[in-house]
């Protein structure tokens, strides 16, 4: 299922743990994270657009996070280049509109 939030773990593991106590889920997660010699779960850093920390199992070795389309970040330099490109296009469009307005005014005067 991939990395999950504490709430998702609680929902999926509720029938495995006694009672409906959120503290038992917390304790189970902490036990998995603190397991020695190697932890069975690890918290992942919160990603852009995500409200909660997610936890991944580490039984198969190191966790390799798969980036999805939503979390792909565009480098600031690329954003700056794109903004400059769009501003240049806007300036060209404004210039074209001004030229068209001037041409239309000349055209319109022919009929007055």
N, C-alpha and C positions, 0 to 999 in steps of 0.2 A: 504493500500500500504506500510505501514511501514515507517521508517524514510527516509527523502528525503533531497537532497541538495537544496540550494537556486535555482539553475538552474532547477531542477526537479519541484520544487514548481512553478516557473515562467512558465514553459511549461504547467503544468496542470491547472494553475489558470488564464492564459492569457485571456481567454474569459470571465472570471468573473469580471475582473477589467478593468476600462476604459483606452483606449489607449494601446500602446505597450511600456510603460515606465517602465524600470527596477526599478526605484525609487519607483513606486507605490507598487511593490511586496515587496521591502525592507521595506517600511513603514507598509504594512499589516503584514508582519512577526514580525516586532518589536512591533506592536500593540498587536498581539496575545501573544507574549512573555511577554509583560508588563501588560497584563490584570489583573485587581484586582477584587475580592479577590483572584482568582486563575488563573494562566496563562493558556492559551489554547494551547500553544505550548512551547517546550523547546529545546534548542540546546543540542545535545549530544556530548560528547568528541570525537575527531577524533580518529578513530581506525587505527591500523596497516594496512598499505597498502592502506589507503584511503587518497585522496588528500584534500577533502573538509569536513567541518563540516556538519552533518546531523541534521535535525530538526524533532521532533516527536510531535504528538498531545497528549495532556494530558487530554482530556475531559473524558476519562474513568478511570481516576486515574493516579497513578504513572506509569511511563514508565518502562516496563521490557524489556530490550534489549535481543533479541534472538541471541545467538552466532552462526554464521555459520562456516562451516568447514574451510574457508579461514582465519578467524580471531582467531582461536584457537591458543593460544600461548603455546609452550612447555616450562616447567620450566627450568631454566639454569642448575640445577643439573642433570636433565634427559639428557640434551644435552651433558654435560660433561661426563656422564656415557656412552652415546652412542659413543662419540668420542673415549673414552678409549677402549671400546669394539672393535670398528673398527680398531684402531691402533694395538691392540693385534692380530686381525685376519690378518692384513697386515703383521705383523712380522712373523706369522706362515706361511703365503703363501710365503713370501720371503725365509724363511728357507727351505720350501718344494721345491721351484724352484732351490735353490742352491744344495740341495741333488740330485734332478733329473739331473741337469747338470753334477754333479760329476759322477753319475751312467752312464750317457750317454757317458761321456768321456772314462770311463773304458770299456764300451761295444764297443765303436768305435775303441779302440786300438786293440781289438781282430782281427780286419779285416785289419789292416795295415801291 
